[in-house]
């Protein structure tokens, strides 16, 4: 993996998310509403959306 205790992923692997989503993605809160794979897919989509926002804001280059 790209992260874990004491390790942080690269900024380009970040997703803008509310606290509830952040807790689920990071595993701080457990859920039976979504599978692990569904949470990973939702996070991946969030990363793509975040990168597009940052690109439009000029924070990253195309």
LINGI-V406217 format. One record per backbone hydrogen bond with DSSP energy under -1.0 kcal/mol. NH is the residue of the N-H (numbers start at 0). CO is the residue of the C=O. Records with the same first field share a line. If there is no record, write none. Layout:
# LINGI-V406217
NH: CO ; CO
This chain:
# LINGI-V406217
3: 6
6: 3
12: 9
13: 10
21: 17
22: 18
23: 19
24: 20
25: 21
27: 22
28: 22
38: 34
39: 35
40: 36
41: 37
42: 38
43: 39
44: 40
45: 41
46: 42
47: 43
48: 44
49: 45
50: 46
51: 47
52: 48
53: 49
54: 50
55: 51
56: 52
57: 54
58: 53
